[in-house]
Structure formats: structure tokens, C-alpha cells
């Protein structure tokens, strides 16, 4: 999804049981063979390929490589709540896209206007991000950081 996407603004559910089976199987193992799926569903591999391509084209599936931040040298992770000048909220969100440290941005209701997740090399790198990048974004009024201590559950839809 991109920044123009809004929660709940999706299309009607156009998935049938075969589509759902393909999605669930790929969710469990993104490298499952189309032939194996076809055998499970008692259809041709060509049909699975066709359904898969349609699911990608319609936006139900997105194929990405998920890296392990720890293995990539990013040992410090944090969620940061950001309060903005009201009229600059979306401008701030769009400016945050440019920072490599930022891996997740969401505009929220409640105590903060924006929540971001950042991956940094270490505490010094996080401090530099917060003082030399984030604090200098026009419209950022206040931030509060929450250091990741342990990731208990992590799933990808």
C-alpha cells in the first residue's frame, strides 16, 4: 500500500476458495511450487499461475524479499510517535518517506499524529536520526521514542 491508501477503502471481496487457498499457501511458504498447489486443489498448474498473476495484478498479493534487520547490521529498532503542526501532518508523513531508517509510516488518531518504525545500526545512529533528520523536518512538533526490546510476534499479511 502507498501513502494514498486508507484503511477500509478496499474493493469488494472478489476471492473464491481457490484464490484463498493460494494466498494461504503462499503466506505459509512463499516458495511453494504452483504444481504442488495444483495437485492439492486438483486443478492444472496453468490455472494456479493464472490465478496467481491475477492476484498480483489486482493487488491482493505483493511479492517482496523480507530481510532480517539484525543480519543487515540494524541492531537498534524503535517506534516513534510524532506530534505535528496540524495542517502539516501529511506533509511531514511524506517527508519521512525519504529517510532510509524509516521502514513504516502510519497516520494515526489519538495521542500522536504519526507513528514510524525505524531501524538503525546502534543507539548513536538512532540519536543522529532523531536529532539531525527527524527534528529538522518542518512541522514536527514533538516526538516520543519506544525502543524495541523484544519482537514477540511478527507477521506479514
C-alpha positions, 0 to 999 in steps of 0.5 A: 500500500502507498501513502494514498491508501486508507484503511477500509477503502478496499474493493469488494471481496472478489476471492473464491476458495481457490484464490484463498487457498493460494494466498494461504499457501503462499503466506505459509511458504512463499516458495511453494511450487504452483504444481504442488498447489495444483495437485492439492486443489486438483486443478492444472498448474496453468490455472494456479499461475493464472490465478496467481498473476491475477492476484498480483495484478489486482493487488491482493498479493505483493511479492517482496524479499523480507530481510532480517534487520539484525543480519543487515547490521540494524541492531537498534529498532524503535517506534516513534510517535510524532506530534505535528503542526496540524495542517502539516501532518501529511506533509511531514508523513511524506517527508519521512518517506525519504529517510532510509531508517524509516521502514513504516509510516502510519497516520494515526488518531489519538495521542500522536499524529504519526507513528514510524518504525525505524531501524538503525545500526546502534543507539548513536545512529538512532540519536543522529536520526532523531536529532539531525533528520527527524527534528529538522523536518518542518512541522514536527512538533514533538516526538516520543521514542519506544525502543524495541526490546523484544519482537514477540510476534511478527507477521506479514499479511 
